[in-house]
Amino acid sequence: MHFRLKAVLAGLGVCVAGACMAIGAQQAPATAPVEQAKPTISVTAKLVNLPVVVRDKKGALVENLTKADFALSVDGHPETIRYFDKDNNLPLTLGLLVDTSGSVRSALEAERMASEDFLDQMVTARDQAFIIQFAHEADLLEDLTSSQQKLRAALDRIGTTYSEDQNRQGSGNDQGYGRYGHHGGYHGGGTMLYDAIYLASNQLMQKQQGRKALVVLTDGEDRGSMETLASAVAAAQRAETVVYAIYFKGEQHAYGGHGGYGGFGGRRGGYPGGGENHVDGKKVLEQITGETGGRMFEVSGKETFATIYTQIAEELRSQYRLGYVPDAATGAEGFHKVELTTPKDKKLMVQTRDGYYSGGP
């Protein structure tokens, strides 16, 4: 949610202390000066929003905190929290991104069933969701909608190829979606994890307001993306979108994504996906979720898709929303590091994005 604050600065003709007195002593005007219109300057500042989840040392959600319980610093300098609320009443925009590459296809049926229950639970008439599948290309199976019927139909199509989906929909598909290449996106060979996150954030989430979250089911390996890990994370940051990841350790490959961990990830740069070196997909997902304020979950015997979705739903309902207005320094173009703490109880674990971007991409 963006708020625009407009400050009109008048009276710029007021003299700096002592300056006018000195000038007046040297040269007094013969006649009274003509009063000139005072210039005005319009200053627009964007309220930076931080979705926040807090847990105690046992991992239980803490939902009774106030603004006074938090301390915010940006780029190492203390800042004033201007806005504070529980944002569970705000509309939710939810994106489901499903890896359909060979390494995770064995999990698709269980994931599909759990996803249907999750979307039924989370998406009300005021909310909206979309579904993307990605492998060698990123397919938008369903655009932003509040229709449970459309979302279920899209879930049924997960795992189909673009041509198969066209055949099932018929040649008269008028919904305006298909491969993300049709929306200015990319398509190639491999598993386009970074492209899917980038495009979901940049093209679908960027213009939305309220609560925004992506849930990504994947093994964390990228092969073939034109975007990097750094640019995918930056797109989510700019769109103020929290990313949750459901890590499924499927069939492992001898090659992995690029622009990832071990010196090329984060904001230090990174190459597009498709490199030769193996990348730890779990660590990649930990980085993506950690930097955007989400969490990574790993599917196991105890942690099923259903139990993981339950935890994600609980977090989305328990978020605080903090906001502050950057000054000239913290509003300058580029990335700004955020640190949010609870000084009164240092044992609490604060979960939020680690920064924000100002200015253009």
VEXBA-963693 format. One record per residue: residue in one letter; x, z, y of N, C-alpha, C, O in turn. Coordinates in steps of 0.1 Angstrom, whole numbers, plus 2048, in hexadecimal, padded with zeros to 3 digits. Layout:
N
AXZYXZYXZYXZY ...
end
This chain:
361
M8098007F480080080080980080C81280880D H8077F781580F7F68218077FA82D7FB7F682F F80D80283580680684180F80184C81B80284C R8097FC8578107F786380E80186E803804872 L81980587481980F87F81D80788B82880188B K8168088968198008A281C80A8AE8138118B1 A82880A8B382B8138BE82E80A8CA8368018CA V82780D8D58298068E283280F8EB82E81A8EF L83D80A8EE8478118F684580D905849801908 A84081590D83F81291B84981A92385082391E G84981693085281E93986181B937869824939 L86480F93387280B93287980B93F88680A940 G87280C94A87880C95787D81995B88381B966 V87B82495387F83195688F83195689582B94D C8958379608A38379618AA8409588A584B954 V8B683D9548BF84694D8C38519568C584E962 A8C485D9518C686995A8D28679648DD864960 G8CE8689708D886797B8DC8599808E185798A A8D984F9788DD84197B8D683C9878DC837990 C8C983E9888C18399938C58409A08C583A9AB M8C784D99F8CB8559AB8D78509B18D984E9BD A8E184C9A98EE8479AE8EC83A9B58F28379BF I8E48319AE8E28249B48DB8259C18DE81E9CB G8D182E9C18C982F9CE8D18349D98CE8319E5 A8DB83D9D68E38429E18EC8379E78EF8389F3 Q8EF82D9DF8F88229E48F08189EC8F58129F5 Q8E48159E78DC80A9ED8CE80D9ED8C780B9E3 A8C98139F88BB8179F98B380A9FD8B7803A06 P8A88079F78A07FC9FA89A7FDA08896807A0C A8997F2A0F8937F1A1C8847F3A1C87E7F9A25 T87E7EEA128707EEA1086D7F4A028757F49F9 A8617F8A0185C7FE9F485D7F39E98587E89EC P8637F69DE8647EB9D38567E79CE84D7EF9CD V8557DB9CA8497D69C48487DB9B68527D99AE E83D7E19B283C7E79A583B7DC99B8327D399C Q8437DC9918437D198783C7D697A83C7E2977 A8367CD9738307D096683A7D695D8457D095B K8377E19568407E794C83F7DF93F8347DD93A P84A7DB93A84A7D492D8467DD9228487E9922 T8417D791883D7DE90B8447D89008477CC8FF I8487E08F684E7DB8EA8467E08DE8437EC8DD S8427D78D583A7DB8C98447DC8BE84C7D48BB V8437E88B784C7EB8AC8437ED8A083A7F589F T8467E589583E7E68898477EC87E8527E787B A8427F787884A7FD86D8417FE861835801861 K8487FC8568417FC84984280A84284D80F841 L83780F83E83881C83783D819829837812821 V84881F82584D81E81884682880E846834811 N84182280483982B7FA84282E7EE8498257E9 L84183A7E984883E7DD83E8447D48398507D6 P83A83D7C98328437BE83B84D7B784684A7B3 V8368597B583E8647AF83786B7A482B86E7A5 V83E86E79983987678E84388178C84F88078D V83D88D78A8468997898428A077B8378A2778 R84D8A477484B8AC7688548B876885E8B976F D84F8C27608578CF75F8618CD7548638C374E K8698D87528748D774986F8D573A8778D1732 K8628D773785D8D472A8578C67298528C271E G8578BF7348528B27348438B073883D8A6738 A83D8BC73C82F8BB73F82D8B774E8368BA756 L8238AF7508208AA75E81D8B57678158BE764 V8228B57748208BF77E8178B878981C8AE78F E80B8BD78B8028B67937FD8BE79F7F38BA7A6 N8038CA7A27FE8D27AD8088D47B88078DE7BF L8118CA7BA81B8CB7C58158C67D280B8BF7D2 T81B8CB7DD8188C77EA8238C07F182E8BF7EB K8218BA7FD82C8B38048388BC8068438B8806 A8358C980983F8D380C8498D58008548DB802 D8458D17F484D8D47E88588C97E68618CB7DE F8578BE7EE8608B37ED86A8B27F88678B6803 A8768AD7F58808AA80088489C7FD8888987F2 L88489480888788680789488380F89588781A S89D87B8098A88768108AA86780D8A7862802 V8AE85F8178B08518168BE84E81B8C2851826 D8C58478128D38448158DB8508198E4850821 G8D785C8128DF8688148DA8708208E087B823 H8D086C8288CC8738348BD8788328B587182D P8BB8848368AD88A8348A388283C8A587D847 E89788083688C87983D87F88183C87E88A833 T87687E84586988584685F87E83D85D87283F I85888583484D87F82D84187F83683C88983A R83C87383983187184282487183B819874841 Y82486D82E81786B827819872819823870813 F80F87981580F87F8088018808027F8885809 D7FF87C7F67F287D7F07F387B7E17FE8767DC K7E987E7D97E887A7CB7E186C7CC7D686B7D1 D7E78627C67E28557C77DA8507BB7D88447BA N7D48597B37CD8557A77BF84E7AB7B98497A2 N7BB8507B87AF84A7BC7B183B7C17A78347C4 L7BD8377C37C082A7C87BE81F7BD7C08227B1 P7BA8137C17B88097B77C68067B07D08087B6 L7C58027A37D180079B7D27F17987C87EB793 T7DE7EC79A7E17DE7957EB7E078A7F67E578C L7E77DB77E7EF7DD7727F37D076C7EA7C776A G7FF7CE7698047C276280A7C57548127CE753 L8057BE74A80A7C073D8137B473980E7A8739 L8207B67368297AB73382E7AD7258347B8721 V82B7A371C82D7A570E83879A70983678E70B D84379F70484D7976FE8487926F08447996E7 T8477846EF84277E6E384D7776DB84A76E6D3 S85977A6DE8647746D78657796C985E7826C5 G86D7726C186D7756B28717836AF86D7896A5 S87978A6B887E7976B58737A26B68757AC6B0 V86879F6BD85E7A96BE8507A56B98467AC6BB R84F7996B38427946AF83B79D6A582F79D6A4 S8437A469D83D7AC6928357B869882D7BE691 A8377BB6A58307C66AB8247C26B381D7CA6B9 L8217B56B48177B06BD8097B46BA8027B86C3 E8067B56AD7F87B96AA7F57C76AD7EB7CA6B3 A7FE7D06AA7FD7DE6AE7FC7E06BD7F57E86C2 E8057D86C48057D96D27F97D46D87F47D96E2 R7F37C96D37E77C36D87DB7CD6D77D47CE6E1 M7DA7D46CC7CF7DD6CB7D07E96D47C67ED6DA A7DC7EE6D67DF7F96DF7DD7F56ED7D87FD6F5 S7E17E96F07DF7E46FE7D17E37027CD7E670D E7C97DE6F97BA7DD6FC7B47EA6FF7AD7EB709 D7B77F56F87B28026FB7B88077087B080D710 F7C480470B7CA8097177C48027237C080972D L7C27F57237BC7EE72E7AD7F27307A87F373B D7A67F47257987F972679880672D78E808735 Q7A280E72B7A281C7317A681B73F7A1823747 M7B08137437B68137507AF80A75A7AF80D766 V7AA7FF7567A57F57607967F776278E7F3759 T7927FC76D7847FD7717807F277A7887E877C A7747F378076F7E87887777E67957787DB79A R77E7F079A7867EF7A67947EC7A379C7E97AC D7987EC7967A67E97927A77DB78E79D7D478C Q7B37D678B7B57C97867C27C977E7CB7D1780 A7C37BF7757CE7BE76C7D17AF7697C87A776B F7DD7AC7647E179F7607EA7A07547EF7AB751 I7EB79574C7F27967407FC78A73F7F777E741 I80878C73D81378273B81978472D81C78F729 Q81B77872782477971B83077171E830767726 F83B77571884876E71B85076D70F852776707 A85676170D86075F70386A754709872758712 H86874770587173D70B86B739719871731720 E85F73D71C85973B72985074772C84C74E723 A84C74973884375473C83574E73E833745747 D82B75273681E74D73781475773D814762738 L80D75374780375C74D7F675A7457EF750747 L7F376373C7E77617337DA76473A7D075E738 E7DB76E7447CF77174C7D47767597DC77F75B D7CE7707647D27737717CB7817757C378676D L7CD7857817C77927867B87927847B1789789 T7B379C77D7A579C77A7A17AB7777A97B3773 S7947AE77978E7BB7757867B97697807C3764 S7857AD76377C7AA7587837AE74B78D7A9747 Q77D7B87447827BC7377817B172D7897B0724 Q7777A972E77579E72578079472678578F71C K78479073278F78773479C78D72F7A578672A L79E79A7327AB7A072D7AC7A171E7B679E718 R7A07A37177A07A47097A37967037AA7946F9 A79D78C70A79F77E7057AE77A7067B47736FE A7B577F7117C377C7137CB7837097D577D704 L7C878F7067CF7976FB7CE78F6EE7D878F6E6 D7C37896EB7C17826DF7CB7766DE7CE7716D3 R7CE7716EA7D77656EB7E67686EA7EE75F6EA I7E97756EB7F77786EB7FE7736DE7F97766D3 G80976D6DF8107676D480E7596D28157526CA T8047536D98027446D880B73D6E18107436EB T80E7316DF8167296E880D7236F38017246F2 Y81471E6FD80C71870880370D7037F770D707 S8087046FB8006F96F67F46FE6ED7E96F96EE E7F77086E57EC70E6DD7E27146E67D67136E3 D7E671B6F07DD7226F97D47177007C871A702 Q7DA70C7047D270270B7C86FC7017BC6FA705 N7CB6FA6F47C26F56EB7B66FF6E97AB6FB6E7 R7B970C6E87AF7166E67A67176F279A71A6F1 Q7AC7156FF7A471670B79C70970D792709714 G7A16FE70879B6F170A7A26EA7167A96F171E S7A16DE7177A96D67217A36D972F7A96D6739 G7976DF7307916E273D7946EF74278C6F5749 N7A06F573F7A47027447A57027537AD6FB758 D79B70975979B70976879F71676E79D71877A Q7A571F7667A972C76C7B672B7737BA73577A G7BD7207737C971E77B7D57267767DE72977E Y7D67297697E272F7657E77297587E0722751 G7F372B7557FA72674980872B74A80A73774C R81272274782072674982372A75781D724760 Y82C73475882F73876683672D76D83772D77A G83C72376684171876D83771077683B70A77F H82A71277282070B77A81E71378781770E790 H82371F78882172879482E72979B8307337A3 G83772079A8447217A084E72979985872E79E G84B72C78C85373578485D72C77C860721780 Y86273277186D72C76A86972B75B861733756 H86E72175486C72174687871B74087E711745 G87D72073488971B72E88971F72087F71F719 G89572471B89672870D89B73670C8A473A713 G89573E70289974B70188E7557038837526FF T89276170888876B70B88976F71A89377571E M87F76B72288076B73087B77873687177973D L88178373287D79173787F79274687579674D Y88A78F74B88C79075A88378776287E78B76C D88277B75D87977276586A77776586377676F A86677D75985878275885678D76284C78E769 I86079776385E7A276C85F79D77B8577A1783 Y86879477D86A78F78B85D78879085878A79B L85877F78784C77778B83F78078C83777E795 A83E78978383279278483379A79182879D797 S83F79F7948407A77A183F79E7AD8377A27B6 N8467937AD84678B7B983A7837BC8367827C8 Q83377E7B28287757B481A77C7B28107787B8 L81A7877AA80D78D7A880C79B7AE80179E7B4 M8167A37AE8167B17B38187B27C28137BB7C9 Q8207A97C88257AA7D581A7AC7E081B7B47E9 K80F7A47DE8047A57E87F97AF7E57F07B17ED Q7FB7B67DA7F17C07D67F47CE7DD7FF7D17E1 Q7E97D67DF7EB7E37E47E67EE7DB7DF7EA7D1 G7E97FA7DD7E58057D47F08077CA7FC8047CC R7EC80D7BF7F58107B47F88037AC7EF7FB7A9 K8058017A98097F57A28137F879781D800799 A8117F378B8197F678081A7EA7768107E3774 L8267E87718287DE76682B7E67598337F0759 V8257E274E8297E774182E7DC7398287D1736 V83B7DD7348427D272D8457D771F84C7E171D L8407CF7168447D070784F7C770484D7BA705 T85B7CC7008667C36FD8717CA6F68717D76F5 D87B7C36F18877C96EB8927CA6F689D7CF6F3 G88F7C67028987C770D8A27BD70F8AA7BD718 E8A37B37058AD7A97068A879C70D89C79870B D8B07977168AC78B71E8B577F71A8C1781719 R8AF7747178B67687148B075C71A8A5757716 G8B67577258B174B72C8AB74D7398A8743740 S8A975973F8A375A74C8AC7547578B9755756 M8A674F7618AD74B76D8B07567768B975777E E8A77607768A976C77E8B27767768B577476A T8B877F77E8C17897788BA7977778AE79877C L8C07A07708BA7AD7708B97B377E8AF7B9781 A8C37B17868C37B67948B77B079C8B07B87A3 S8B57A379B8AA79D7A389C7A179E8937A27A5 A89B7A379088F7A778B88B7B57908807B8794 V8957BE7908927CC79488F7CC7A38867D37A8 A8977C47AB8947C37B98867BE7BD8807C37C6 A8817B47B58747AF7B78697BA7B58607BB7BC A86B7C27AA8627CD7A88637D77B38597DD7B7 Q86F7DA7B88717E47C386A7DF7CF8637E67D6 R86C7D27D38657CC7DF8567CD7DD84F7CE7E7 A8517CB7D28427CB7CF83D7D97CD8317DB7CB E8467E37CE8427F17CD83A7F37BF8307F97BF T8407ED7B583A7ED7A88427F679E84E7F479D V83C7FF79784280778D8437FF7808397F977C V84E80077984F7F876C85080376185980B761 Y84780275784880974B84C7FF7408487F4740 A8548047378597FC72C85680271E85880E71C I8517FA71584F7FF7078597F76FF8587EB6FC Y8637FF6FB86E7F96F486B7F86E58698026DE F86C7EC6DF86A7EA6D18777E46CC87A7D86CF K87E7EB6C388A7E66BD8877DD6B28867E16A6 G8857D06B58827C66AA88F7C16A48997C76A4 E88E7B46A08997AD69A8A47AB6A58A17A66B0 Q8B07B06A28BB7B06AC8C27A26AB8C479D6A0 H8C679D6B68CD7916B78DC7936BA8E079E6BE A8E47896B78F278A6B98F67866C79027876CB Y8EC7836CF8EF7806DD8E47876E58DA78A6E0 G8E77886F28DD7906FA8DC78A7088E178070C G8D57927108D278E71E8DE78F7278E9794722 H8DD78B7338E878B73C8E37927498D779474A G8EB7947528E779B75F8E37A975B8DC7AF763 G8E87AE7508E37BB74B8ED7C674D8F47C7757 Y8EE7CE7438F67DA7439057D87429097CD73F G90C7E274691B7E17449227DA74F92B7D374C G91D7DB75B9257D676691E7CB76E9237C7778 F9147C576890D7BA76F8FF7BD7738F97B577A G8FA7C97708EC7CC7738EB7D37808F37D2789 G8DF7D97828DC7E078E8DD7D779A8D97CC79A R8E27DD7A58E37D57B28F17CF7B48F47CB7BF R8F97CF7AA9067CA7AC9077BB7A99117B57A9 G8FB7B57A68FB7A67A48F67A37968EB7A8793 G8FD79C78E8F87997818F578A7808F0784789 Y8F77857748F57767718E777576B8E177E766 P8E276876C8D57667658D67697568E176A751 G8CA76A7508CA76D7428D076273A8D175773E G8D476572D8D975B7248E875C7228ED75271D G8EE7677248FC76872290076A7138F776B70B E90C76A71091176A7029137796FD91277B6F1 N91578270691879070290B7976FF901796706 H90C79F6F49007A76F18FD7B26FB9077B96FF V8F17B46FE8ED7BE7088E47C87018DB7C46F9 D8E67D57048DD7DF6FF8D07DF7068CF7E3711 G8C67DA6FF8B97D87058B27E57098AB7E6713 K8B57F07028AF7FD7058B58027138AD80771B K8C28007158C88047218C37FC72D8C1801738 V8C17EF72A8BB7E67358AE7EB7398AB7EC745 L8A57EF7308987F473389880173A890804743 E8A280A7368A381673D8A781474C8A381C754 Q8B080A74E8B480775C8A88027648A580676F I8A07F875E8957F376688B7FD7698867FE774 T88780575F87D80F76188281B76B87A820773 G88E81F76989482977189482678089182E788 E89881978389A81579188C81279788C8117A4 T88281079087580D79686B81979586081879A G86F82478F86783078F85E83178285583A782 G86182977885982A76C86183176186A839764 R85D82E75586483574986482B73E85C82273D M86E82D73586F82572986B82D71D86E83971C F86382771485E82D7088638256FC8638196FD E86682B6F186B8246E68618266DA85D8316D7 V85C81B6D585381C6C985A8216BD86581D6BA S85482B6B78598316AB84E8366A28428336A5 G85183D69784784268F83E84C69683284C693 K84485469F83C85E6A68368586B382B85C6B7 E83D84F6B98398496C683383B6C383B8316C3 T82683B6C182082E6BE81C8276CC81D82E6D6 F81881B6CB8138146D780881C6DE80881E6EA A7FF8226D67F38296DB7F88366E27F38386ED T80183D6DC80584A6E380D8476EF80D84E6F9 I81583C6EF81D8386FB814834706816839712 Y80A82C70380082870E7F98357147F6835720 T7F683E70B7F084B7107F885271A7F4857724 Q80685271880F85972181085172E811857739 I81084472D81183B73980483E74280583F74E A7F983E73B7EC8407427EC84E7497E784F755 E7F18587437F28657497FB8657557F786B75F E80685E75580F85D76080885676C80985A777 L80184B7697FB8437737F084B77A7ED849786 R7EA8557737DF85D7797E58697807DE870787 S7F286C77E7F887878480287678E80A87F792 Q80286A79480C86679E80986D7AC7FD86D7B0 Y8138717B28128747C08178677C881E85F7C2 R8128667D481785B7DD81D8617E98168687F1 L82A85F7EB8318637F783485780083784C7FA G83485980D83784E81683F85382283D85E826 Y84884A82784F84E83385284183B852836835 V85484284885783785086683585386B83F859 P86C82A84F87A82985187E828860875823868 D88982D86488E82B87289781E872896816868 A89E81C87D8A681087E8B080E8738B280386E A8B681986F8C18188658BB8168578BF80E84F T8B181E8538AB81E8468A181284589B81083A G89E80B8508967FF84F89E7F38508987E8850 A8AB7F48518B37E88528B37E08458B07E583A E8B57D38468B47CA83A8BD7CF82F8C97D2831 G8B87CF8238C07D28178BA7DD80F8AE7E1812 F8C17E38068BD7ED7FD8C07FB8038CB7FD808 H8B68048018B88128068B681B7FB8AB81B7F4 K8BF8247F98BF82E7EE8B683A7F18B783F7FC V8AD83D7E88A48487EA8A78537E08AA8517D4 E8A78607E58A886B7DD89D8757E089B8797EB L8958787D68898817D888B88D7CF88D88C7C3 T88B8997D488D8A67CD8828B07CF87A8AE7D8 T8828BA7C78798C67C98828D27CB8848D97C1 P8868D57D78908E07D988B8EE7D58938F67D1 K87E8F07D68788FD7D28798FF7C387990B7BF D8798F57BB87A8F67AD8838EB7A887E8E07A5 K8908ED7A78998E37A38988DF79489F8D6790 K8908E778C88F8E377E8858D877C8848D2771 L87D8D57868738CA78587B8BD7848858BB78B M8758B377D87B8A677C87289C78486689A781 V87889678E87188D79787387F79287F87B791 Q86987779086A86978C864860797858860799 T86D85879D86884F7A78738437A887D8447A1 R8708397AF87982E7B08868337B888583C7C0 D89182D7B689D8327BB8A182C7C98AB82E7CF G8988237CE89A81E7DB8908137DF8868117D8 Y89280D7EA8898027EF8927F87F789D7FA7FB Y88C7EC7F88927E180088B7DF80D87E7E080E S8927DC81788D7D88248917CA82789C7C6822 G88A7C382F88D7B583288A7AB8278837AF81E G88F79F82988C79482089479681389D79E812 P89078E80989778E7FC8A57897FD8AC7897F2 
end
